[in-house]
Amino acid sequence: MTLQNRNILVTGAGGGLGRDIVLACGRAGAHVILSDFNEETVQASLAALQAAGGSGEVRLADLSDPESIAALGAGLDGPLHGLINNGAIATGIGGIGYRDIEIETWDRVMQVNVRGTWLMIRACADALIASGSGRVVNLASDTALWGAQNLLAYTSSKGAVMAMTRSLAREMGPDGVGLTTIAPGILTTESTDYVPEARHTHYETGRAVPGKQGTGEVAEVAAFLVSEPAITLTGQTLPVDHGFVFN
């Protein structure tokens, strides 16, 4: 699998999984456009990419701000071959029963995880179509497949992303753009430090291939899905969780 001569935009590029996705795309030969709202962390990801011999640039954007997203799309230079929507709110929203979720929390999660994903695709659509082989990968979660409790705002947002992928696969397919969703299980990252140990154990013992799962494996799948051959998978949600759920 090669991403030579392909421009790939990664949102949430300053975080653990986002950084690994950036590096995976870079190893495959892509020119990576790193986007995040946190300039310090995304610049660190760019430095890691360049240290590994990769090519990249930073474009700041806030997924909660429609104008910021539109400006990123308008500022793209040339065709865009892949968009990986990794940016999302995933911390500080778990362990809360459905009766106790604050409306402000619910709206904030939906603004970033759902609206932000849609607006980013819309902002990049012309550049993706212009490439002749545009690919979009939306990051979701297998919690929306098996119904994780006390995580309703997050699981609902990721279920919406899966539905969005299916609808847009049909809308954008005639223009040669393919869309897929990745649904990872719980990963060993800083963003999952807050998750109770019992939930980690539930995953580690319930997987078809038992044990922990790191971000690197998910990143490699994301990199493949922005390659040209991945068009055959358009519209699909792929659980990437060592067989915790089967689709």
Residue pairs with C-beta under 8 A, 6 or more apart in sequence:
1 28
1 223
1 224
1 227
1 229
2 28
2 29
2 227
3 25
3 28
3 29
3 30
3 81
3 82
3 223
3 226
3 227
4 28
4 29
4 30
5 29
6 29
6 30
6 31
6 81
6 82
6 131
6 226
6 227
7 30
7 31
7 33
7 78
7 79
7 80
7 81
7 82
7 131
8 25
8 30
8 31
8 32
8 33
8 80
8 81
8 82
8 83
8 84
8 226
9 32
9 33
9 35
9 59
9 76
9 80
9 82
9 83
9 84
9 124
10 18
10 21
10 22
10 25
10 32
10 33
10 34
10 35
10 84
10 86
11 18
11 35
11 36
11 61
11 63
11 83
11 84
11 85
11 86
11 87
11 120
12 18
12 35
12 36
12 86
12 87
12 88
12 139
13 19
13 21
13 22
13 32
13 34
13 35
13 36
13 42
13 45
13 86
13 87
14 34
14 36
14 38
14 40
14 41
14 42
14 44
14 45
15 36
15 41
15 86
15 189
15 190
15 191
16 187
16 189
16 190
16 191
16 215
17 86
17 139
17 184
17 187
17 189
17 191
17 215
17 218
17 219
18 36
18 45
18 86
18 87
19 44
19 45
19 48
20 215
20 216
20 218
20 219
21 84
21 86
21 218
21 219
21 222
21 223
22 32
22 34
22 45
22 46
22 48
22 49
22 54
22 56
23 48
23 49
23 52
23 54
23 219
24 216
24 219
24 220
24 222
24 223
25 32
25 54
25 82
25 84
25 222
25 223
25 226
26 32
26 49
26 52
26 53
26 54
26 55
26 56
27 52
27 54
27 223
28 223
28 227
30 54
30 55
30 81
30 82
30 223
30 226
31 55
31 56
31 57
32 49
32 54
32 55
32 56
32 57
33 56
33 57
33 58
33 59
33 76
33 80
34 42
34 45
34 46
34 49
34 56
34 57
34 58
34 59
35 42
35 58
35 59
35 60
35 61
35 72
35 87
36 42
36 45
36 60
36 61
36 87
37 60
37 61
37 62
37 63
37 68
39 58
39 60
42 58
42 60
43 58
46 56
46 57
46 58
49 55
49 56
50 56
59 72
59 75
60 68
60 72
61 68
61 69
61 71
61 72
61 120
62 68
62 69
63 69
63 87
63 88
63 111
63 112
63 116
63 117
63 119
63 120
64 108
64 111
64 112
64 116
66 115
66 119
69 116
69 119
69 120
69 123
70 119
70 123
72 120
72 123
73 120
73 122
73 123
73 124
73 125
73 126
73 127
74 123
76 124
76 127
78 127
78 130
79 127
79 128
79 130
79 131
79 132
80 124
80 127
80 128
80 130
80 131
80 134
81 128
81 131
81 133
81 134
81 135
81 226
82 134
82 135
82 136
82 137
82 226
83 120
83 121
83 124
83 128
83 134
83 135
83 136
83 137
83 226
84 136
84 137
84 139
84 222
84 226
85 117
85 120
85 121
85 136
85 137
85 138
85 139
85 161
86 139
86 222
87 112
87 116
88 112
88 113
88 116
88 117
88 139
88 157
89 108
89 109
89 112
89 113
89 154
90 154
90 191
91 191
91 194
92 194
93 105
93 109
93 151
93 153
93 154
94 150
94 151
94 154
94 194
94 195
95 150
95 151
95 194
95 196
96 105
96 150
96 151
96 152
96 153
97 150
98 152
101 152
101 153
105 153
106 153
109 153
109 154
109 157
110 153
110 156
110 157
110 160
113 154
113 157
113 158
113 160
113 161
114 157
114 160
114 161
114 164
117 138
117 161
117 164
118 164
121 136
121 168
121 179
125 172
125 177
127 134
128 134
128 135
128 136
128 172
128 175
128 177
129 172
129 175
129 176
129 177
132 176
133 176
133 228
133 231
134 172
134 175
134 176
134 177
134 178
135 177
135 178
135 179
135 180
135 225
135 226
135 227
135 228
135 230
135 231
136 165
136 168
136 172
136 177
136 178
136 179
136 180
137 179
137 180
137 181
137 182
137 222
137 225
137 226
138 161
138 162
138 164
138 165
138 179
138 180
138 181
138 182
139 161
139 181
139 182
139 184
139 222
140 158
140 159
140 161
140 162
140 181
140 182
140 183
140 237
141 154
141 155
141 158
141 183
141 184
141 185
142 183
142 184
142 185
142 239
142 241
142 244
142 245
143 151
143 154
143 155
143 158
144 155
144 156
144 158
144 159
144 162
144 183
145 183
145 237
145 239
145 245
145 247
146 244
146 245
147 155
148 155
158 183
161 181
162 181
162 183
162 237
165 179
165 180
165 181
165 235
165 237
166 235
168 179
169 178
169 179
169 234
169 235
170 235
172 178
172 179
173 234
176 231
178 230
178 231
178 233
178 234
179 234
179 235
180 225
180 230
180 233
180 234
180 235
180 236
180 237
180 238
181 236
181 237
181 238
182 218
182 221
182 222
182 225
182 237
182 238
182 240
183 237
183 238
183 239
183 240
183 241
183 245
183 247
184 213
184 218
184 239
184 240
184 241
185 203
185 207
185 213
185 239
185 240
185 241
185 242
185 244
185 245
186 192
186 195
186 199
186 200
186 203
186 213
187 213
187 214
187 215
187 218
188 212
188 213
188 214
188 215
189 215
192 200
200 212
203 213
203 241
203 244
204 210
204 211
204 212
206 244
207 213
207 241
207 242
207 243
207 244
208 242
208 243
208 244
209 242
209 243
210 242
211 242
213 241
213 242
217 240
218 240
221 238
221 240
224 230
225 233
225 238
237 247
238 247
239 245
239 246
239 247
